Amino acid sequence: MTAATLDGRAIAARVRARVAAEARAAGLVPGLTVVVVGEDPASQVYVRNKAKAAAAAGFRAATIALPAETTEAALLAIIARLNADEEVDGILVQLPLPKHIRPEAVIEAIDPAKDVDGFHPVNAGRLAIGRPALVPCTPKGVMTLLAEAGVTLTGARAVVLGRSAIVGRPMAALLTAADATVTLAHSRTRDLAAECRRAEVLVAAVGRAEMVRGDWIAEGATVIDVGINRRPDGRLVGDVAFAEAAERAAWITPVPGGVGPMTIASLLENTLIAAKARRGLA
Ligand code: GUN
């Protein structure tokens, strides 16, 4: 089998257009504020892209860029101000933060109703027990890709590789909510390759370049690659050895251009959900 490629850029563009149209139709201008601390170049790019996408969807987008020396107390004071600001529906604090700031203190300071990253323990807990929540953007985007591919999740064997709070754990919860039978595998899993070979849906989110080889993939599987890793030669690759895996999978996401663009599309969806909920519209 040769896999069909899931075009994240095209699917994300459709999601973004739908979100913009929905907001316009409801007469809503959702407000998103993105906060970034320090000069990490990758974070600067992500933050710029998030704010640009929000503005392009007709949202009120603001970026607060703070110096690396910003204290935790100062950042918490800014979050308190954003929590109280009626014009702000979504607050996103870009991670990672400088070492002297505790990310959990910052995440827990955000009003869960404005937590468009879905990282607050209230939202994570709601997702874990199957109640409505603001859901982390990357796994939410993966669910959209799976829906676009027409993959049947009910009863399917799904394997999630990686147990991070941002991707692996919420991914497993979303697949469980969609009635898949989910294995959450990780670095201590015995015989990872054998676990993966059982997967009809495989989501790789480990952050190790091309760790998942072609012979780890079941014939006809759907392979979603969340990894973005830079090879010493500068090439961007995923967690999956793409060419090998594509020989066996039915569907596969490329890197770049697969999951990546979906994250921002999901962020806009979450911001619209938050805006509606805060106005009693949902
Ligand atoms: N850093 C890497 N991914 C993310 C994300 O989804 N949200 C935030 N806030 N920071 C990130």
Residues whose N, C-alpha, C, O or C-beta is under 5 A from the ligand:
A	BS01	GUN	V93 Q94 L95 P96 D117
